[in-house]
């Protein structure tokens, strides 16, 4: 919970106890308590914003004010204290305790989530771009001649003198909330925290002058994800001196909101269930993402040469560029390592290796780290009939799918590269999603923030070594099986 929420909840729960057990009979006590509560509520509403999990807490304020007003109009005779039977006291106590528990539980179960404080020396700035690739026709629109449009968010090391309000997690959250509700088939209220969450970034802050140039990392989200779905990871990297470029792959993201407020959402091309997992479909779809990444790299080169705002001119280290991605974005990272010489190192977070090109038997010839959730690697033997039925396929097809999956994974560590598997983790453990509510952690039996911390440690260690030339701290010391992870390295 946020600070003012905590204050209001604590005060109102105590107020509830006093009003139900102490039973003040003068309007003064009710109105003083209600007045203080109302003042706290108004400050909370102005500073933090109202939200639905706090409704039981807000109703305590209303009850105190209404009760005090009601007493004001009662005669002194009627206001005199009447003895209350013991059973009524017990009932009131029980009801009050249950109501207090609900008032505390709802904001805890559905918080406005926050991100861990980044550990690096830099503040974080951010800016968002709308870029159009006039050389590519948009295949997902009905109008012939439409060009491919992308929303891209850049986070960068900010000047130590930068000031300003924290940037919101999502500038236009409603389409994303609606999209996640539809995609995950979960109640929309579970995603309400997206509308109020803030980040550590400051919009349009000045670029830090500690270094002349900063290395670049592209980030590619997952299928039906969004450009800032890994903010926990992005902020940590930026605080340690990286420029991170988040690509939102329009029509494959859960939503994209363009500057004119037009919204485009995920286009399934008529595919559902297992049809969306087939290699023939996903390999072809991945080609669009690879071209998106190449185009964004071209734009970064243009910004480095001559940024109209002056922010990035001459400040981007084009000689040291890497890429990381989650799920389908991880697959895109592998394809970029194969196809584009500008990407020198990459991390795939739990991505099936979709794409037209395969990792050669002797490896990628570039530094690469595959991160996997142990749940992802469970294989067909641990896939239930219910899960297969939900995909509208049969065990034979799923068996063939997993056989191909592991065949594509086989050369991952060749040439000295790494494969890191996190125990008790799920596919979405690599994103911000599970931060929305602790219910996700309990239902999925995962440690979200603990996994995020490990991901950040290995991500930073990998890029610091291969893009900045710093000594390895984790990858060379943690090979083998450990309580929370297993790390493999192939022969060089």
C-alpha positions as CSV (number, residue, x, y, z in Angstrom):
1,X,0.0,0.0,0.0
2,X,1.0,3.6,-0.5
3,X,1.8,5.8,2.5
4,X,-1.4,7.8,2.7
5,X,-3.4,4.7,2.1
6,X,-1.7,3.0,5.1
7,X,-2.4,6.1,7.2
8,X,-6.0,6.2,6.3
9,X,-6.5,2.5,6.8
10,X,-4.9,2.5,10.2
11,X,-6.9,5.5,11.4
12,X,-10.2,4.3,10.1
13,X,-9.8,0.8,11.5
14,X,-9.1,2.4,14.9
15,X,-12.1,4.7,14.4
16,X,-14.3,1.8,13.5
17,X,-13.3,0.0,16.8
18,X,-14.0,3.1,18.8
19,X,-17.3,3.8,17.2
20,X,-18.5,0.2,17.6
21,X,-17.1,-0.6,21.0
22,X,-16.8,2.8,22.7
23,X,-20.2,3.9,21.3
24,X,-19.8,7.6,21.8
25,X,-23.2,9.2,22.3
26,X,-22.4,12.8,21.4
27,X,-22.1,14.2,18.0
28,X,-18.8,15.8,18.9
29,X,-16.9,12.5,19.1
30,X,-18.4,11.2,15.9
31,X,-17.8,14.4,14.0
32,X,-14.2,14.9,15.2
33,X,-13.3,11.3,14.2
34,X,-15.2,11.6,10.9
35,X,-13.6,15.0,10.2
36,X,-10.1,13.8,10.7
37,X,-10.9,10.7,8.6
38,X,-12.4,12.9,5.9
39,X,-9.4,15.2,5.8
40,X,-7.1,12.1,5.4
41,X,-9.3,10.8,2.7
42,X,-9.3,14.1,0.7
43,X,-5.5,14.3,0.9
44,X,-5.2,10.7,-0.2
45,X,-7.6,11.3,-3.1
46,X,-5.7,14.4,-4.2
47,X,-2.2,13.0,-3.9
48,X,-2.6,9.3,-4.6
49,X,-6.0,8.9,-6.2
50,X,-9.1,6.9,-5.2
51,X,-9.4,3.2,-6.1
52,X,-11.9,0.4,-5.6
53,X,-10.1,-1.8,-3.0
54,X,-10.3,1.1,-0.5
55,X,-14.1,1.4,-0.7
56,X,-14.7,-0.3,2.7
57,X,-12.2,2.1,4.2
58,X,-14.0,5.1,2.6
59,X,-17.3,3.9,3.9
60,X,-16.0,4.1,7.5
61,X,-15.4,7.8,6.9
62,X,-18.9,8.2,5.6
63,X,-20.4,6.3,8.5
64,X,-18.7,8.5,11.1
65,X,-19.9,11.7,9.4
66,X,-23.4,10.4,8.9
67,X,-23.6,9.1,12.4
68,X,-22.4,12.3,13.9
69,X,-24.8,14.3,11.8
70,X,-27.6,12.1,12.9
71,X,-26.8,12.5,16.6
72,X,-26.7,16.3,16.1
73,X,-30.5,16.3,15.3
74,X,-31.4,13.9,18.2
75,X,-32.8,15.2,21.4
76,X,-30.7,15.0,24.6
77,X,-33.1,12.5,26.0
78,X,-32.8,10.2,23.0
79,X,-29.1,10.7,23.0
80,X,-28.7,9.3,26.5
81,X,-26.8,6.1,26.7
82,X,-29.0,3.0,26.9
83,X,-27.6,-0.2,28.3
84,X,-26.7,-2.6,25.6
85,X,-27.2,-6.3,25.9
86,X,-24.1,-8.5,25.9
87,X,-25.1,-10.4,22.8
88,X,-25.5,-7.2,20.9
89,X,-22.0,-6.1,22.0
90,X,-20.6,-9.5,20.8
91,X,-22.4,-9.2,17.4
92,X,-21.1,-5.7,16.9
93,X,-17.6,-6.7,17.9
94,X,-17.7,-9.6,15.5
95,X,-19.1,-7.6,12.6
96,X,-16.6,-4.8,13.2
97,X,-13.7,-7.2,13.3
98,X,-14.8,-8.8,10.0
99,X,-15.3,-5.4,8.4
100,X,-11.9,-4.2,9.7
101,X,-10.2,-7.4,8.3
102,X,-11.8,-6.7,4.9
103,X,-10.8,-3.1,5.0
104,X,-7.2,-4.1,5.6
105,X,-7.1,-7.2,3.3
106,X,-8.4,-5.6,0.0
107,X,-5.7,-2.9,-0.3
108,X,-3.1,-5.5,0.5
109,X,-4.4,-8.1,-2.0
110,X,-4.8,-5.5,-4.7
111,X,-2.1,-2.9,-4.2
112,X,-0.8,-0.2,-6.4
113,X,2.4,-2.1,-7.1
114,X,5.8,-0.5,-7.0
115,X,9.3,-1.4,-8.2
116,X,12.4,-2.0,-6.1
117,X,14.8,0.9,-5.9
118,X,17.4,0.5,-8.6
119,X,20.9,-0.1,-7.2
120,X,23.0,1.8,-9.7
121,X,24.4,5.4,-9.4
122,X,22.3,6.9,-12.1
123,X,18.8,8.5,-12.1
124,X,16.5,7.4,-14.9
125,X,15.1,9.5,-17.7
126,X,12.6,8.4,-20.3
127,X,11.1,9.6,-23.6
128,X,8.7,8.0,-26.0
129,X,8.8,8.0,-29.8
130,X,6.3,7.3,-32.6
131,X,8.3,6.0,-35.5
132,X,7.0,5.1,-39.0
133,X,8.9,2.7,-41.3
134,X,7.9,4.1,-44.7
135,X,9.9,1.3,-46.4
136,X,7.5,-1.4,-45.0
137,X,3.8,-1.8,-45.7
138,X,1.7,-2.7,-42.7
139,X,0.3,-6.2,-43.2
140,X,-2.2,-6.1,-40.4
141,X,-4.4,-3.2,-41.7
142,X,-7.0,-3.4,-44.4
143,X,-5.9,-0.2,-46.1
144,X,-3.3,-0.8,-48.9
145,X,-0.2,1.3,-48.6
146,X,-0.3,1.8,-44.8
147,X,3.2,2.0,-43.4
148,X,4.4,0.1,-40.3
149,X,4.1,2.2,-37.2
150,X,5.8,1.6,-33.8
151,X,5.7,3.1,-30.4
152,X,9.1,3.0,-28.8
153,X,10.1,4.0,-25.3
154,X,13.7,4.8,-24.4
155,X,15.0,4.8,-20.8
156,X,18.5,6.4,-20.2
157,X,20.9,7.4,-17.5
158,X,19.7,10.8,-16.3
159,X,21.6,13.8,-14.9
160,X,22.0,13.8,-11.2
161,X,20.3,17.2,-11.2
162,X,17.2,15.9,-12.9
163,X,14.0,16.6,-11.1
164,X,10.3,16.0,-11.8
165,X,7.4,13.7,-10.9
166,X,7.8,10.0,-11.4
167,X,6.6,8.9,-14.8
168,X,3.5,6.7,-14.8
169,X,3.9,3.0,-15.6
170,X,1.5,3.4,-18.5
171,X,0.6,6.8,-19.9
172,X,-2.7,5.5,-21.4
173,X,-3.5,2.4,-19.2
174,X,-7.1,1.6,-20.1
175,X,-6.4,-0.2,-23.5
176,X,-3.7,-2.3,-21.7
177,X,-6.0,-3.2,-18.8
178,X,-8.8,-4.2,-21.2
179,X,-6.4,-6.1,-23.4
180,X,-4.9,-8.1,-20.5
181,X,-8.3,-8.8,-19.2
182,X,-9.3,-10.3,-22.5
183,X,-6.0,-12.1,-23.1
184,X,-5.6,-13.7,-19.7
185,X,-9.4,-14.2,-19.1
186,X,-9.1,-12.8,-15.6
187,X,-11.3,-10.2,-14.0
188,X,-10.5,-6.7,-15.1
189,X,-10.2,-5.4,-11.5
190,X,-7.1,-7.5,-11.1
191,X,-5.3,-5.1,-13.4
192,X,-6.6,-1.8,-11.9
193,X,-3.2,-1.2,-10.3
194,X,-1.8,-0.5,-13.8
195,X,-3.7,2.7,-13.8
196,X,-2.0,4.2,-10.8
197,X,1.4,2.7,-10.7
198,X,4.5,4.9,-11.1
199,X,8.1,4.3,-12.0
200,X,11.5,5.7,-10.9
201,X,11.9,7.4,-14.3
202,X,11.5,11.2,-15.0
203,X,10.1,12.1,-18.4
204,X,12.4,14.2,-20.6
205,X,15.2,14.4,-18.0
206,X,18.6,15.5,-19.2
207,X,21.1,12.8,-20.1
208,X,23.8,12.1,-17.5
209,X,27.2,13.6,-18.5
210,X,29.2,11.1,-16.4
211,X,30.1,9.2,-19.6
212,X,30.5,10.5,-23.1
213,X,28.5,7.7,-24.6
214,X,26.3,4.9,-23.2
215,X,25.8,1.3,-24.6
216,X,22.4,0.4,-26.0
217,X,20.1,-2.5,-25.2
218,X,17.0,-3.3,-27.2
219,X,14.1,-4.9,-25.3
220,X,11.5,-6.9,-27.1
221,X,8.4,-7.9,-25.1
222,X,6.5,-11.2,-25.3
223,X,3.6,-12.2,-27.6
224,X,0.6,-10.1,-26.4
225,X,3.0,-8.1,-24.1
226,X,3.9,-4.5,-24.2
227,X,7.0,-2.3,-24.4
228,X,7.4,-1.7,-20.7
229,X,6.3,-5.0,-19.3
230,X,9.8,-5.6,-17.8
231,X,10.2,-2.2,-16.0
232,X,11.7,-4.0,-12.9
233,X,14.6,-5.1,-15.2
234,X,14.9,-2.0,-17.4
235,X,15.3,0.4,-14.5
236,X,18.0,-1.7,-12.9
237,X,20.0,-1.7,-16.2
238,X,19.6,2.0,-16.8
239,X,20.6,2.9,-13.3
240,X,23.9,1.1,-14.1
241,X,24.6,3.1,-17.3
242,X,22.7,1.6,-20.2
243,X,20.3,3.1,-22.7
244,X,17.4,0.7,-23.0
245,X,15.0,0.8,-26.0
246,X,11.6,-0.8,-25.5
247,X,9.9,-1.8,-28.8
248,X,6.1,-2.2,-28.9
249,X,5.4,-4.6,-31.7
250,X,2.0,-3.3,-33.0
251,X,-0.7,-5.9,-33.6
252,X,1.3,-8.4,-31.7
253,X,1.3,-6.4,-28.4
254,X,-1.7,-6.5,-26.1
255,X,-2.2,-2.8,-27.2
256,X,-0.5,0.1,-28.8
257,X,-1.6,3.7,-28.3
258,X,-0.5,6.2,-30.9
259,X,-0.1,9.9,-30.4
260,X,-3.5,10.7,-31.9
261,X,-5.0,8.3,-29.2
262,X,-5.9,5.7,-31.8
263,X,-5.5,2.2,-30.4
264,X,-4.5,-1.0,-32.1
265,X,-4.7,-4.4,-30.3
266,X,-3.5,-7.9,-30.8
267,X,-4.3,-9.5,-34.2
268,X,-4.5,-13.2,-34.0
269,X,-4.8,-13.7,-37.7
270,X,-7.8,-15.9,-36.9
271,X,-5.6,-18.4,-35.0
272,X,-6.7,-19.8,-31.6
273,X,-5.3,-22.3,-29.1
274,X,-2.6,-24.5,-30.4
275,X,-2.8,-22.8,-33.8
276,X,-1.1,-19.8,-32.2
277,X,1.8,-22.0,-31.0
278,X,2.6,-23.8,-34.3
279,X,6.1,-23.3,-35.6
280,X,4.9,-22.6,-39.1
281,X,2.7,-19.7,-37.9
282,X,5.1,-18.3,-35.3
283,X,8.3,-18.5,-37.4
284,X,6.5,-16.4,-40.1
285,X,5.2,-13.9,-37.5
286,X,8.6,-13.5,-36.1
287,X,9.9,-12.1,-39.3
288,X,7.9,-8.9,-38.6
289,X,9.5,-8.5,-35.2
290,X,13.0,-9.0,-36.5
291,X,12.4,-6.2,-39.1
292,X,11.0,-4.0,-36.3
293,X,14.2,-4.5,-34.3
294,X,16.4,-3.7,-37.3
295,X,14.4,-0.6,-38.0
296,X,14.7,0.6,-34.4
297,X,18.4,0.1,-34.6
298,X,18.5,2.3,-37.7
299,X,16.5,4.9,-35.8
300,X,19.0,4.8,-32.9
301,X,21.8,5.4,-35.4
302,X,19.9,8.4,-36.8
303,X,19.4,9.8,-33.3
304,X,23.0,9.4,-32.5
305,X,23.9,11.3,-35.7
306,X,21.4,14.1,-35.2
307,X,18.7,14.0,-32.6
308,X,16.3,16.9,-33.3
309,X,15.9,17.4,-29.5
310,X,19.7,17.2,-29.0
311,X,19.2,14.6,-26.3
312,X,21.0,11.7,-27.9
313,X,23.2,13.4,-30.5
314,X,26.7,11.9,-30.2
315,X,25.8,10.1,-26.9
316,X,24.8,6.6,-28.1
317,X,27.6,4.0,-28.1
318,X,26.8,2.3,-31.4
319,X,29.8,0.0,-31.0
320,X,28.4,-1.7,-28.0
321,X,24.8,-2.8,-28.5
322,X,22.9,-5.8,-27.1
323,X,19.4,-7.1,-26.9
324,X,17.2,-9.0,-24.5
325,X,13.6,-10.1,-24.7
326,X,10.9,-12.1,-23.0
327,X,9.1,-15.1,-24.7
328,X,8.6,-14.2,-28.4
329,X,10.9,-11.2,-27.8
330,X,13.5,-13.6,-26.6
331,X,13.2,-15.6,-29.9
332,X,13.5,-12.3,-31.7
333,X,16.7,-11.6,-29.8
334,X,18.2,-14.9,-31.1
335,X,17.2,-14.1,-34.7
336,X,18.9,-10.7,-34.3
337,X,22.1,-12.3,-33.0
338,X,22.1,-14.4,-36.1
339,X,21.1,-11.8,-38.7
340,X,22.4,-8.4,-37.5
341,X,26.0,-7.8,-36.7
342,X,25.1,-4.7,-34.7
343,X,23.8,-6.8,-31.9
344,X,26.8,-8.2,-30.1
345,X,25.3,-10.0,-27.1
346,X,21.8,-11.2,-26.2
347,X,19.5,-12.7,-23.5
348,X,16.4,-14.8,-24.2
349,X,14.1,-15.0,-21.2
350,X,12.0,-18.1,-21.5
351,X,11.4,-17.8,-25.2
352,X,10.8,-20.8,-27.5
353,X,13.2,-20.5,-30.3
354,X,10.8,-19.4,-33.0
355,X,12.2,-17.9,-36.2
356,X,13.3,-18.9,-39.6
357,X,16.9,-19.4,-38.7
358,X,18.4,-22.0,-36.3
359,X,21.3,-21.7,-33.9
360,X,24.1,-23.6,-35.6
361,X,25.4,-26.8,-34.1
362,X,28.6,-25.1,-33.0
363,X,26.8,-22.1,-31.5
364,X,25.9,-18.5,-32.2
365,X,29.5,-17.2,-32.2
366,X,28.2,-14.4,-30.0
367,X,27.7,-14.2,-26.2
368,X,24.3,-15.6,-25.4
369,X,22.3,-16.4,-22.2
370,X,19.1,-18.4,-22.2
371,X,17.0,-18.0,-19.1
372,X,14.2,-20.6,-18.6
373,X,11.5,-21.2,-16.0
374,X,11.5,-24.8,-14.8
375,X,7.8,-24.9,-15.5
376,X,8.4,-24.2,-19.2
377,X,10.7,-27.2,-19.5
378,X,8.4,-29.7,-17.9
379,X,7.8,-31.5,-21.2
380,X,4.9,-33.4,-22.6
381,X,4.9,-36.1,-19.9
382,X,3.9,-33.4,-17.3
383,X,1.3,-31.8,-19.6
384,X,-2.1,-32.7,-18.4
385,X,-5.0,-33.8,-20.6
386,X,-6.9,-30.7,-19.4
387,X,-4.1,-28.4,-20.6
388,X,-4.0,-30.2,-24.0
389,X,-7.8,-29.9,-24.3
390,X,-7.7,-26.2,-23.5
391,X,-5.3,-25.8,-26.5
392,X,-7.8,-27.7,-28.7
393,X,-5.3,-30.2,-29.8
394,X,-4.2,-33.7,-28.9
395,X,-1.2,-35.3,-27.2
396,X,0.4,-36.4,-30.5
397,X,0.6,-32.8,-31.7
398,X,1.9,-31.6,-28.3
399,X,4.5,-34.3,-28.3
400,X,5.7,-33.2,-31.7
401,X,5.8,-29.6,-30.5
402,X,8.0,-30.4,-27.5
403,X,10.3,-32.6,-29.6
404,X,10.9,-29.7,-31.9
405,X,11.3,-27.3,-28.9
406,X,14.1,-29.3,-27.3
407,X,15.7,-29.9,-30.7
408,X,15.9,-26.1,-31.2
409,X,17.3,-25.7,-27.7
410,X,20.0,-28.3,-28.1
411,X,22.8,-26.1,-29.4
412,X,22.0,-23.2,-27.0
413,X,25.2,-23.5,-24.9
414,X,27.5,-24.5,-27.8
415,X,30.6,-22.3,-28.0
416,X,30.7,-21.5,-24.3
417,X,27.2,-19.9,-24.0
418,X,24.9,-20.2,-20.9
419,X,21.6,-21.7,-20.0
420,X,20.1,-20.6,-16.6
421,X,17.0,-22.3,-15.3
422,X,15.1,-20.8,-12.3
423,X,13.4,-23.2,-10.0
424,X,9.8,-22.7,-8.9
425,X,9.2,-20.2,-11.6
426,X,6.7,-19.7,-14.4
427,X,6.7,-18.1,-17.8
428,X,5.3,-14.8,-16.5
429,X,7.9,-14.7,-13.6
430,X,10.1,-12.8,-16.1
431,X,7.7,-9.9,-16.5
432,X,6.1,-7.3,-14.2
433,X,2.7,-9.1,-14.3
434,X,2.9,-11.0,-11.0
435,X,3.6,-7.7,-9.1
436,X,0.0,-6.7,-9.6
437,X,-1.3,-8.8,-6.7
438,X,0.1,-11.3,-4.2
439,X,-2.7,-13.6,-5.3
440,X,-0.6,-14.4,-8.4
441,X,2.3,-15.5,-6.2
442,X,0.1,-17.7,-4.0
443,X,-1.8,-19.3,-6.9
444,X,1.3,-19.9,-9.0
445,X,3.6,-20.8,-6.0
446,X,6.4,-18.4,-7.1
447,X,8.6,-15.8,-5.4
448,X,8.2,-12.9,-7.8
449,X,10.6,-10.3,-6.3
450,X,13.2,-13.0,-5.4
451,X,13.2,-14.2,-9.0
452,X,13.4,-10.6,-10.3
453,X,16.4,-10.0,-8.1
454,X,18.2,-13.0,-9.6
455,X,17.2,-12.1,-13.1
456,X,18.6,-8.6,-12.6
457,X,21.9,-9.9,-11.1
458,X,22.6,-12.2,-14.0
459,X,21.4,-9.8,-16.7
460,X,23.6,-7.0,-15.4
461,X,26.6,-9.4,-15.0
462,X,26.2,-10.6,-18.6
463,X,26.0,-7.2,-20.3
464,X,28.6,-5.6,-18.0
465,X,31.0,-8.3,-19.1
466,X,30.3,-8.6,-22.8
467,X,29.5,-4.9,-23.5
468,X,31.6,-3.1,-20.9
469,X,34.4,-5.5,-20.4
470,X,33.9,-5.9,-16.7
471,X,34.8,-9.2,-14.9
472,X,32.1,-11.7,-14.4
473,X,30.7,-12.0,-10.9
474,X,27.9,-14.6,-11.2
475,X,28.1,-16.5,-14.5
476,X,31.6,-17.8,-13.8
477,X,31.0,-18.7,-10.1
478,X,27.6,-20.3,-10.1
479,X,27.8,-23.1,-12.5
480,X,25.9,-26.2,-11.5
481,X,22.8,-26.9,-9.4
482,X,21.8,-24.5,-6.7
483,X,18.7,-24.1,-4.4
484,X,17.1,-21.5,-6.7
485,X,18.6,-22.1,-10.1
486,X,20.7,-24.3,-12.3
487,X,23.4,-22.8,-14.6
488,X,25.0,-24.6,-17.5
489,X,27.8,-23.5,-19.8
490,X,28.8,-25.2,-23.0
491,X,32.3,-26.1,-24.0
492,X,34.1,-23.4,-25.9
